[in-house]
Amino acid sequence: MNKITFIERYSSTDEPDDKGRWARKVLYNNELCIGWIKRFEHSGKVMFCLSGFFPTTGNDGPNFHGIYPTYKESQGKIKELWNEFLNKIK
């Protein structure tokens, strides 16, 4: 089964740790790291930066990076991109 999980790094809450760090590793089948989601604040707004660790746009720019206003949106995007990738290599 194709399973994507999100593993807590630094903080287990919605807030950063005492050093200001917050991230989630994105794992496929609890083994392969396919992405990273980082929480940050800009102009008083919380945002989430998603980095994909697999080819998403071809040979000229193989990795994906995007910024989302919610953690849920960043989760949805990495799932969407991963499923597109799997369909392309079938």
C-alpha positions as CSV (number, residue, x, y, z in Angstrom):
1,M,0.0,0.0,0.0
2,N,1.2,3.5,-0.8
3,K,1.2,5.3,2.5
4,I,2.5,8.8,3.2
5,T,3.2,9.8,6.8
6,F,4.3,13.0,8.4
7,I,6.9,12.6,11.2
8,E,7.3,15.4,13.8
9,R,10.7,17.1,14.0
10,Y,11.7,19.5,16.8
11,S,8.2,20.2,18.1
12,S,5.3,17.9,18.7
13,T,2.8,20.8,18.8
14,D,1.6,23.4,16.3
15,E,4.1,25.8,17.8
16,P,7.9,25.9,17.3
17,D,10.3,24.5,20.0
18,D,12.2,26.8,22.3
19,K,14.8,27.4,19.5
20,G,12.1,28.4,17.0
21,R,12.2,25.2,15.0
22,W,9.2,23.3,13.6
23,A,9.2,20.7,10.7
24,R,7.7,17.5,9.5
25,K,9.5,14.8,7.5
26,V,7.3,13.3,4.8
27,L,7.8,9.6,4.5
28,Y,6.6,7.1,1.9
29,N,5.9,3.6,3.4
30,N,7.6,4.7,6.6
31,E,11.0,4.4,4.9
32,L,11.7,6.8,2.0
33,C,11.9,10.5,2.8
34,I,10.1,12.3,-0.1
35,G,9.7,15.7,1.4
36,W,10.0,18.2,4.2
37,I,7.6,20.8,5.5
38,K,8.9,23.7,7.6
39,R,6.8,26.2,9.5
40,F,7.9,29.9,9.5
41,E,6.4,33.3,10.2
42,H,6.5,36.3,7.9
43,S,5.0,39.7,8.7
44,G,3.1,38.1,11.6
45,K,1.6,35.3,9.5
46,V,2.4,31.6,9.9
47,M,3.3,29.9,6.6
48,F,4.5,26.5,5.5
49,C,7.4,25.8,3.1
50,L,7.2,22.5,1.3
51,S,10.2,20.9,-0.3
52,G,9.8,17.7,-2.4
53,F,12.8,15.3,-2.7
54,F,11.8,13.6,-5.9
55,P,11.5,14.7,-9.6
56,T,8.5,16.8,-10.2
57,T,9.2,19.1,-13.1
58,G,11.6,17.3,-15.4
59,N,15.3,17.5,-15.9
60,D,15.7,21.3,-15.7
61,G,14.2,21.8,-12.2
62,P,13.8,18.4,-10.6
63,N,12.6,19.3,-7.1
64,F,9.5,21.1,-6.0
65,H,9.4,24.1,-3.5
66,G,6.2,25.9,-2.6
67,I,4.8,28.0,0.2
68,Y,1.3,27.5,1.6
69,P,-0.8,29.3,4.2
70,T,-1.8,26.1,6.0
71,Y,-0.1,22.8,7.0
72,K,-3.1,20.9,5.6
73,E,-2.6,22.5,2.1
74,S,1.1,21.6,2.1
75,Q,0.2,18.0,3.1
76,G,-2.3,17.9,0.2
77,K,0.2,19.2,-2.3
78,I,3.0,16.7,-1.5
79,K,0.4,13.9,-1.7
80,E,-0.8,15.2,-5.1
81,L,2.8,15.5,-6.5
82,W,3.8,12.1,-5.2
83,N,0.8,10.4,-6.8
84,E,1.6,12.2,-10.1
85,F,5.2,11.0,-9.9
86,L,4.1,7.4,-9.2
87,N,1.8,7.5,-12.2
88,K,4.5,8.7,-14.5
89,I,6.9,5.9,-13.6
90,K,4.4,3.1,-14.0
